[in-house]
């Protein structure tokens, strides 16, 4: 089999995919088989910072926590894209400047939209 044949490349891809599936699953399966299983009431009790729970331990969080987290992720990703662009700005030319301006305009539009809808107001 020559190294430039399609079969060789698909075989390599298949082996890579198999390793990518088996490698993370193997420790999970081994831990499930080897780990000692001695369940009791103390191990299955809800534990929160050393304080025993009183009543139901199910707590629903406000949606605003998730909105702030999503806004943080959006602007964190924005910084990840802007930093390499700023480093290589002189070599890229005007097309890259226009592309980044469009990218920033889309994000600014999203921020203004969230602001107008009072999503960022804590109630």
N, C-alpha and C positions, 0 to 999 in steps of 0.2 A: 504494500500500500504506500503510495507516494505521499509526501507531506503536504502536497498542494491539492489533494483531492477533497471533494466536498464531504465524503464519508468521514474522513479524518477530522475535519472541522466539526461536524455534527457529533462525532464520538467524543471529542474534547468537550464540546458544550454539554453533552449528556452527562459525562463524568463530573464536570464542574457543577451542574445542577444537582446531581445526586449527592455530592459532598456538601453542597450548600444546604440541602435538606437534612441530611443525616447528622452533620456536625452539631447543630443546635439541639436536635431532638435526642441525641444519644445521652447527654447528661441528665435530661429530664426523665427519660425512661430508666436509666440506671438509678437515679435517686428514688424513683417510685418503687423499684424492686428492692434496693438495698436498705433504704431508710427504715428505722424501727417504727412500728405502729402500735402505740400505746395510748389511745385516746382516753381522756377522762374529763370530768366537768371543769377542772381548773384550766386545762389547756384550751378548751373550746369557749371559755368565757371571754366577753369583750373586755379589752384592756385599753385604757386611755390615760397615758401619762401617770401611771401608778395609782389612779383614783378609780375605785369601783363605780360602775355605772349605776344610775338609779333610773328606773323606768326604761322606756324604749331607747335604744342607742342609735336608731336610724334618724339622721339629721339631713334635711334638705338645705342646700346652699342657695343663696340668691343668685339669680341669673347674672347679675351685674359682676360677680366675681369672674365668671367665664368671659363676659364681654371685655373686661379689662385685660384678662389674660390673652384673649385673641388680639386685641389692639396692640398689646406688647409684642406678641409674636409677629404681627404684620410689620411693625416698625423695626423690630429686630432683624427680620429678613431683609428689610429695605436697607439697613446699614450694611448687611453682608454683601448685598449687590453693589452698593455705592462705593465701598472701600476699594475693591480692585479696579473699578472704573476710574476712580480718582487717581489711583497710582499710575495707571497707563493712559491718562487723559491726553497727554501731548502726542502720543503715537497714534491715536485712533481717529482724529479728525472730527469734522462737523456732523457726520452721520451719527456717530456715537453720542454726541451731545444732544442731538434731536431725540434719539431713542431714550436717553436718560430723562430728558425733559418730559416726554410722554409718560414714562414710568412714574415720575414724581407727580405729574398732574393727576394720574389715575389714583394714586395713593392720597393725594390732597383732596380730591373729590370724595373719596371714601370717608376721610376724616370730617370734612364739612358736612357730608350727609349724616354721619353719626351724630355730629354736634347739633344739627338742626332737628333731628328726631329725638333729642334729649336722651340719647343712649348713655352719654357720659355723665349725666346727672345722677348723684347718689340719692336714692329715695328711702 
